[in-house]
Amino acid sequence: MRNLWIFINRYNAFFLFVIFFTIGIILTVQNNAYQRSVTLNSTNEVVGHAYDRLNVFKKYMNLGTVNDSLAVENARLHTALLALKNIDSAKNTLVKDTATHVQYTYLAARVIKNSVTLRNNVITINKGALDGIESGMAVISAGKGVVGIIRDVSPHLATIESLLNKDAKISVSIKSTKALGSLVWGDRNSDYRTAFIKDVPNHFKVKLKDTVITSGFGSFPPGIQVGTISNRGISTGDNFLTIQINLFNDFSTLQYVYVIKDKLAEEEKALESKLPNEQ
């Protein structure tokens, strides 16, 4: 303590200068509009730069998680689809089906805008028509399941009609029973981690935690994971059940997605267009 007092006493002039200089600056800023404006702008610039550096640091800290997720996805597709090559943002990856004919290609894309709190949530990605993206293509995430359907496309960007959208309806199947239904979301007050399967015949026995997958009808290949059953069936008063599921995807953390190109999609549409109209 004695040494502290000696130090203060020796440098008291310097400490007094700092105190009065600080008071002078505060009074100048408070009583002069120009100095106040300059000070605020400088402060905002410094704070903004600090936040920018902090965001860069946070992104760097998350790189491990993102890379792990992409690695898991690569392994899953290698096993399930037999011929997956390493995916990057510039190349298409060819996937052979069980008949050894190339039907699906996967294109990796980065999410640049996303929402989960609206009634009609839309996702924007950094790939577009120049990359071969077309409206109606299916979109999945890195190892977690269904994301949505490509809606609008520009040369370099595309929007996805998220599963968390009132207009989204995807054909799915309950893995153990093969029962078919339509996957839909609730509304803007619904949990973005849950969805519902409608139009499931009520004679099927539904088990909790049973896995739900895509049926193969529509844009999605069969067998893409969607979620697990959390409510075995809400009766609607008719012959069908409404089943609640917990989604595998956490839509609030999406960073990368895969757009699925179906080589046979146009051929299928052309063939079905020749069918007679229903009476």
C-alpha positions as CSV (number, residue, x, y, z in Angstrom):
1,M,0.0,0.0,0.0
2,R,2.9,2.4,0.9
3,N,4.4,1.8,-2.5
4,L,1.1,2.6,-4.2
5,W,0.9,6.0,-2.4
6,I,4.4,6.7,-3.4
7,F,3.6,5.9,-7.0
8,I,0.5,8.1,-7.1
9,N,2.3,10.9,-5.4
10,R,5.2,10.7,-7.9
11,Y,2.9,10.8,-10.9
12,N,0.0,12.9,-9.5
13,A,0.5,15.6,-12.2
14,F,0.0,13.0,-14.9
15,F,-3.1,11.6,-13.3
16,L,-4.6,15.0,-12.8
17,F,-3.9,15.8,-16.5
18,V,-5.8,12.6,-17.6
19,I,-8.7,13.4,-15.3
20,F,-9.1,17.0,-16.5
21,F,-8.4,16.1,-20.1
22,T,-11.2,13.5,-20.0
23,I,-13.6,16.0,-18.3
24,G,-12.7,18.5,-21.0
25,I,-13.5,16.1,-23.8
26,I,-16.9,15.1,-22.2
27,L,-17.9,18.8,-21.8
28,T,-16.8,19.6,-25.4
29,V,-18.8,16.7,-26.9
30,Q,-21.9,17.4,-24.8
31,N,-22.0,21.1,-25.6
32,N,-20.9,21.2,-29.3
33,A,-23.1,19.6,-32.0
34,Y,-20.2,19.1,-34.5
35,Q,-17.9,17.5,-32.0
36,R,-20.7,15.3,-30.8
37,S,-21.5,14.2,-34.3
38,V,-17.9,13.4,-35.1
39,T,-17.5,11.4,-31.8
40,L,-20.6,9.4,-32.4
41,N,-19.7,8.5,-36.0
42,S,-16.2,7.5,-34.9
43,T,-17.6,5.4,-32.1
44,N,-20.1,3.7,-34.4
45,E,-17.3,2.9,-36.8
46,V,-15.1,1.4,-34.1
47,V,-18.0,-0.6,-32.7
48,G,-19.1,-1.8,-36.2
49,H,-15.6,-2.9,-36.9
50,A,-15.5,-4.8,-33.7
51,Y,-18.8,-6.6,-34.4
52,D,-17.5,-7.4,-37.9
53,R,-14.4,-9.0,-36.5
54,L,-16.5,-10.9,-33.9
55,N,-18.8,-12.3,-36.6
56,V,-15.8,-13.5,-38.5
57,F,-14.5,-15.2,-35.4
58,K,-17.9,-16.8,-34.8
59,K,-18.0,-18.1,-38.4
60,Y,-14.5,-19.5,-38.0
61,M,-15.5,-21.3,-34.8
62,N,-18.5,-22.9,-36.6
63,L,-16.4,-24.2,-39.5
64,G,-15.8,-27.4,-37.7
65,T,-19.5,-28.1,-37.3
66,V,-20.2,-27.3,-41.0
67,N,-17.4,-29.5,-42.3
68,D,-18.5,-32.3,-40.0
69,S,-22.1,-32.0,-41.4
70,L,-20.8,-32.1,-45.0
71,A,-18.7,-35.1,-44.3
72,V,-21.6,-37.0,-42.7
73,E,-23.7,-36.2,-45.8
74,N,-21.1,-37.4,-48.2
75,A,-20.8,-40.7,-46.3
76,R,-24.6,-41.2,-46.1
77,L,-25.0,-40.6,-49.9
78,H,-22.0,-42.9,-50.7
79,T,-23.8,-45.7,-48.8
80,A,-27.4,-45.1,-49.8
81,L,-26.9,-44.1,-53.4
82,L,-23.9,-46.2,-54.3
83,A,-22.0,-43.8,-56.6
84,L,-21.6,-40.5,-54.9
85,K,-18.5,-38.5,-55.5
86,N,-17.1,-35.7,-53.4
87,I,-19.5,-32.7,-53.6
88,D,-18.4,-29.2,-53.8
89,S,-20.1,-26.0,-54.8
90,A,-18.9,-26.0,-58.4
91,K,-19.5,-29.6,-59.6
92,N,-22.5,-31.8,-60.0
93,T,-22.3,-35.2,-58.3
94,L,-23.6,-38.2,-60.2
95,V,-25.7,-40.8,-58.3
96,K,-26.6,-44.1,-59.8
97,D,-29.8,-45.9,-59.0
98,T,-30.1,-49.7,-58.5
99,A,-30.5,-50.3,-62.2
100,T,-27.0,-48.7,-62.8
101,H,-28.6,-45.8,-64.8
102,V,-27.7,-42.3,-63.7
103,Q,-31.0,-40.7,-62.7
104,Y,-30.2,-38.1,-60.0
105,T,-27.5,-35.5,-59.7
106,Y,-26.9,-33.4,-56.5
107,L,-25.8,-29.8,-56.6
108,A,-24.5,-28.2,-53.4
109,A,-25.7,-24.7,-52.7
110,R,-25.2,-22.2,-49.9
111,V,-28.2,-20.6,-48.1
112,I,-28.0,-16.8,-48.3
113,K,-31.4,-16.0,-46.8
114,N,-33.8,-17.9,-44.7
115,S,-36.8,-17.5,-42.4
116,V,-38.7,-19.7,-40.0
117,T,-41.3,-17.4,-38.3
118,L,-43.5,-16.5,-41.3
119,R,-46.6,-18.2,-42.6
120,N,-44.9,-18.7,-46.0
121,N,-41.2,-19.2,-45.3
122,V,-38.9,-19.0,-48.3
123,I,-35.2,-19.8,-48.6
124,T,-32.8,-18.2,-51.1
125,I,-29.7,-20.0,-52.3
126,N,-26.6,-18.9,-54.3
127,K,-27.2,-21.1,-57.4
128,G,-29.5,-20.5,-60.3
129,A,-30.4,-21.2,-63.9
130,L,-26.8,-21.0,-65.1
131,D,-26.0,-23.9,-62.7
132,G,-28.9,-26.0,-64.1
133,I,-31.4,-25.2,-61.4
134,E,-35.0,-25.4,-62.5
135,S,-38.4,-24.7,-60.8
136,G,-39.9,-27.8,-59.2
137,M,-36.6,-29.5,-58.2
138,A,-36.4,-31.1,-54.8
139,V,-34.0,-29.8,-52.1
140,I,-32.6,-31.6,-49.1
141,S,-30.1,-30.7,-46.4
142,A,-26.8,-32.2,-45.3
143,G,-27.8,-35.5,-43.7
144,K,-31.0,-34.1,-42.1
145,G,-33.7,-34.6,-44.8
146,V,-36.3,-32.6,-46.7
147,V,-36.0,-28.9,-47.1
148,G,-38.5,-27.9,-49.9
149,I,-39.0,-27.3,-53.6
150,I,-37.3,-24.9,-56.0
151,R,-39.8,-22.1,-56.8
152,D,-38.3,-19.2,-58.7
153,V,-35.0,-19.1,-60.5
154,S,-32.8,-16.3,-61.8
155,P,-29.4,-16.7,-63.6
156,H,-27.4,-16.9,-60.4
157,L,-30.0,-17.4,-57.5
158,A,-33.0,-19.4,-56.7
159,T,-35.7,-19.5,-54.1
160,I,-37.0,-22.5,-52.3
161,E,-40.6,-23.0,-51.1
162,S,-39.6,-24.2,-47.7
163,L,-41.4,-27.1,-46.0
164,L,-42.4,-24.4,-43.5
165,N,-44.8,-22.9,-46.0
166,K,-48.6,-23.1,-46.1
167,D,-48.5,-24.2,-49.8
168,A,-45.9,-27.0,-49.3
169,K,-47.2,-30.5,-49.6
170,I,-44.9,-33.5,-50.0
171,S,-45.8,-37.2,-50.5
172,V,-44.3,-39.3,-47.6
173,S,-44.5,-42.8,-46.3
174,I,-44.3,-44.3,-42.8
175,K,-41.3,-46.6,-43.0
176,S,-42.6,-49.6,-41.0
177,T,-46.1,-49.8,-42.6
178,K,-45.6,-48.2,-46.0
179,A,-48.7,-46.0,-45.3
180,L,-48.8,-43.0,-47.6
181,G,-49.7,-39.4,-46.6
182,S,-49.1,-35.8,-47.4
183,L,-46.5,-33.9,-45.3
184,V,-47.7,-30.3,-44.4
185,W,-46.7,-27.6,-42.0
186,G,-49.0,-25.7,-39.6
187,D,-48.9,-21.9,-39.6
188,R,-46.7,-19.0,-38.4
189,N,-47.5,-19.9,-34.8
190,S,-46.4,-23.5,-35.3
191,D,-43.0,-24.9,-34.2
192,Y,-40.5,-25.0,-37.0
193,R,-39.3,-28.3,-35.7
194,T,-42.6,-30.1,-36.2
195,A,-45.0,-30.9,-39.1
196,F,-48.0,-33.1,-39.9
197,I,-48.9,-36.0,-42.1
198,K,-52.4,-35.9,-43.4
199,D,-54.7,-38.4,-45.2
200,V,-53.2,-41.5,-43.6
201,P,-55.9,-44.2,-43.5
202,N,-56.9,-44.9,-39.9
203,H,-56.7,-48.7,-40.2
204,F,-52.9,-48.4,-40.1
205,K,-51.2,-49.0,-36.8
206,V,-48.9,-46.0,-36.1
207,K,-46.0,-46.3,-33.8
208,L,-44.3,-43.5,-31.8
209,K,-40.8,-42.7,-33.1
210,D,-41.4,-44.5,-36.3
211,T,-39.4,-43.0,-39.2
212,V,-41.1,-41.0,-41.9
213,I,-39.5,-40.9,-45.4
214,T,-40.3,-39.6,-48.8
215,S,-42.5,-42.0,-50.9
216,G,-40.8,-41.3,-54.3
217,F,-44.0,-39.7,-55.7
218,G,-43.3,-36.2,-56.9
219,S,-39.9,-34.4,-57.0
220,F,-38.2,-36.3,-54.2
221,P,-36.4,-39.7,-54.6
222,P,-37.8,-42.4,-52.3
223,G,-36.3,-42.9,-48.9
224,I,-35.2,-39.4,-48.0
225,Q,-35.6,-39.1,-44.2
226,V,-38.1,-36.5,-42.9
227,G,-38.6,-37.1,-39.2
228,T,-40.1,-39.3,-36.5
229,I,-43.6,-39.7,-35.3
230,S,-44.4,-37.8,-32.1
231,N,-48.2,-38.2,-32.0
232,R,-49.8,-41.4,-33.3
233,G,-52.9,-39.8,-34.8
234,I,-55.4,-37.0,-34.4
235,S,-58.8,-38.1,-35.5
236,T,-60.5,-35.8,-38.0
237,G,-63.9,-37.5,-37.8
238,D,-63.5,-39.5,-41.0
239,N,-61.4,-42.4,-42.2
240,F,-58.1,-40.6,-42.1
241,L,-55.6,-39.6,-39.4
242,T,-53.4,-36.5,-39.0
243,I,-50.1,-37.5,-37.5
244,Q,-47.6,-35.1,-35.9
245,I,-43.9,-35.6,-36.5
246,N,-40.6,-34.2,-35.2
247,L,-38.5,-33.0,-38.2
248,F,-34.9,-34.1,-38.6
249,N,-34.1,-30.7,-40.1
250,D,-33.5,-27.7,-37.9
251,F,-34.5,-25.0,-40.4
252,S,-33.1,-22.2,-38.2
253,T,-29.5,-23.4,-38.7
254,L,-29.5,-24.2,-42.5
255,Q,-26.3,-23.2,-44.2
256,Y,-25.9,-25.6,-47.1
257,V,-28.5,-27.6,-49.1
258,Y,-28.5,-30.0,-52.1
259,V,-30.7,-29.5,-55.1
260,I,-31.7,-32.8,-56.7
261,K,-31.9,-33.0,-60.4
262,D,-34.0,-35.9,-61.8
263,K,-32.9,-36.9,-65.3
264,L,-36.3,-38.6,-65.9
265,A,-38.5,-35.7,-64.7
266,E,-39.2,-34.2,-68.1
267,E,-39.7,-37.7,-69.6
268,E,-42.2,-38.5,-66.9
269,K,-44.1,-35.2,-67.4
270,A,-44.3,-35.7,-71.2
271,L,-45.6,-39.2,-70.7
272,E,-48.2,-38.3,-68.1
273,S,-49.4,-35.3,-70.3
274,K,-50.7,-37.9,-72.8
275,L,-53.0,-39.4,-70.3
276,P,-56.7,-38.6,-70.8
277,N,-58.2,-36.0,-68.5
278,E,-60.3,-37.2,-65.6
279,Q,-64.0,-36.9,-66.2
